[in-house]
Each structure stands twice: as structure tokens, then as C-alpha cells.
Amino acid sequence: MEEPHPKPKGTIAVLLIFAAIIVLLWGGVYLALLLRGATQ
């Protein structure tokens, strides 16, 4: 009954894209806070 399951590349790709979006969003917020703090 046990069959070797190949790693789903589609799922990994979605996870990588999702992680990249989160990193970009947090990076944008971080840069905005840095710039806002630097101008004060």
C-alpha cells in the first residue's frame, strides 16, 4: 500500500512565492519606518 510520493513542486513554488511576498511586504514596512525615523 505504501507508494513513494514525489515532492509536489507546485506546492513548494507556491510556498516560495508566498514567503517572498511576505518578505517584500515586511521589507517595505521596515524601509518606511527607517525613512520616517531618519527624517525626524
Secondary structure, DSSP 4 states (H G I P E B T S, - for coil): ---PPPP-HHHHHHHHHHHHHHHHHHHHHHHHHHHHHHH-
